[in-house]
Structures are given as C-alpha cells and as structure tokens.
C-alpha cells in the first residue's frame, strides 16, 4: 500500500474549534494516518493509504457538520422546506439576554442552555441530538439556545468556543460541556 496525500477545501469552517473536530473525525477513518487542518486557508491535508476510499474521508468531514468545497449540497431553502414540511415544534427555545435571569437563574427546575451560532457547523450537528433529549426530558428540564452573535450573556460565563452547553440548577451553573459533548453525559448531568 502506498500513502496518498490530499488537501481538501472545506466550507463553513468558522472558528478554531472546527479544526480539532475535523481532525478527530478524520483520524477515526481506517487507513487515515494524518489529518492537519489549516484554519486560515480553510483546508485539511489528509494522508491515508490508497485502500481508503475518498468518500469515507469526505463522509467523516460531513458527519461533523462541514462541507467539502468541491461537492454540491442542498440549498438552505431546500432544508427549510424539509423542516417546515415535517411540522415539528422546536424543543430548544431561543433565549434573549433580557429573559436569561427570569427563565434560567430563577427557574424551579434544571435548565440546559446551548450557546451556539447559526453559522457554526458543530452547533447544527449537535442541535438535533439535544432536541431529542429535550423531547425525552419534557416537563422535567427546560432547554434553551442562545446565539452568541446576538446575545452578550455568554461573556459572563467565559464561553471560549461553541457549541457549549451549561446546566443550571437553582440559578447556579453546575455542569459545562464543550464542542465534543456526549449527549449521554449531558443526560446524566440532568438527572434530578
């Protein structure tokens, strides 16, 4: 087997956390020997053996919410049609700075706040998993989402990367989860 080196341009790589996420995902692909992202160039250089299909490498990038620049994807309008066609109610309530104190700090039950951004691929991959958890915890835990581009509260809690989830009990932050969040760990932290 011979090694192949390919540099892949990636779209939607918006923050330095993205580089770690992409590299970790690629290193799980059998045959991948090295993955190095260049945040400034928005590329990843992958060294892999020639028996590894390129499609597996592309899938590893897509699985964590990013897009390969040379591939065609559905437009945002197509995605919106799909979302509204399902008729689902969002389980993550958008939260503004003005409502944070009342809905989170004064809450009578545990709350989980997802600090995210609409342009963050990691956040968009994580949201459906948190929404599933919100459905399962309906009536026991309140789930909120704060867009870091439109709010300021995240600064008070030292959010350095997104997505970040903070669990609050009795107005105090008791657990914090970063970009590599395990939904199972979040579920355990929410048990009363």
Residue pairs with C-beta under 8 A, 6 or more apart in sequence:
1 49
1 50
1 51
2 49
2 50
3 33
3 47
3 48
3 49
3 50
4 47
4 48
4 49
4 50
4 52
5 45
5 46
5 47
6 45
6 46
6 48
6 54
6 57
7 43
7 44
7 45
7 46
8 43
8 44
8 45
8 46
8 57
8 58
8 61
8 68
8 69
9 42
9 43
9 68
9 69
9 70
10 22
10 37
10 42
10 43
10 44
10 61
10 66
10 67
10 68
10 69
11 42
11 66
11 67
11 68
11 69
12 65
12 66
12 67
12 119
12 121
13 19
13 22
13 37
13 39
13 42
13 66
13 121
14 117
14 119
14 120
14 121
15 120
15 161
15 162
16 39
16 161
17 122
17 161
17 162
17 179
18 37
18 39
18 66
18 121
18 122
19 37
19 39
20 179
21 64
21 122
21 179
21 180
22 35
22 37
22 44
22 61
22 64
22 66
23 35
23 36
23 37
23 44
24 180
25 60
25 61
25 63
25 64
26 32
26 35
26 44
26 46
26 57
26 60
26 61
27 35
28 60
29 48
29 52
29 56
29 57
29 60
30 52
30 56
31 48
31 49
31 51
31 52
31 56
32 46
32 47
32 48
32 52
32 57
32 60
33 47
33 48
33 49
34 45
34 46
34 47
35 44
35 45
35 46
35 47
36 44
36 45
37 43
37 44
37 45
38 44
38 45
42 69
44 61
46 57
48 57
58 68
58 71
61 67
61 68
62 68
63 125
64 121
64 122
64 125
65 121
65 122
65 123
65 124
65 125
66 121
67 73
67 121
90 131
91 130
91 131
91 134
91 135
91 138
91 143
92 114
92 127
92 130
92 131
92 134
92 143
92 144
92 145
93 142
93 143
93 144
93 145
94 144
94 145
94 146
94 147
95 103
95 104
95 113
95 144
95 145
95 146
95 151
96 146
96 150
96 151
97 151
97 152
97 153
100 146
100 153
103 111
103 142
103 144
104 111
104 113
104 142
104 144
104 168
104 171
105 168
105 171
106 171
107 142
107 168
107 171
109 140
109 141
109 142
109 192
110 140
110 141
110 142
110 167
110 168
110 169
110 190
110 192
111 141
111 142
111 143
111 144
111 167
111 168
112 130
112 141
112 142
112 143
112 144
112 165
112 166
112 167
112 168
112 186
112 190
113 143
113 144
113 145
113 146
113 165
113 166
113 168
114 123
114 126
114 127
114 130
114 143
114 144
114 145
114 146
114 163
114 164
114 165
115 145
115 146
115 148
115 154
115 157
115 159
115 162
115 163
115 164
115 165
115 166
116 123
116 126
116 127
116 145
116 146
116 147
116 148
116 162
116 163
117 123
117 147
117 148
117 149
117 162
118 124
118 147
118 149
119 149
120 162
120 163
122 162
122 163
122 179
123 162
123 163
126 163
126 181
127 145
129 183
130 143
130 165
130 183
130 186
131 143
132 183
133 143
133 183
133 186
133 187
133 190
134 141
134 143
136 187
137 143
137 187
137 190
140 190
140 192
141 190
146 153
146 154
148 154
148 159
148 162
154 164
157 166
157 173
161 178
161 179
162 179
163 178
163 179
163 181
164 176
164 177
164 178
164 179
165 176
165 177
165 181
165 186
166 173
166 175
166 176
166 177
167 173
167 174
167 175
167 176
167 177
167 186
167 189
167 190
168 174
174 189
175 186
175 189
177 185
177 186
177 189
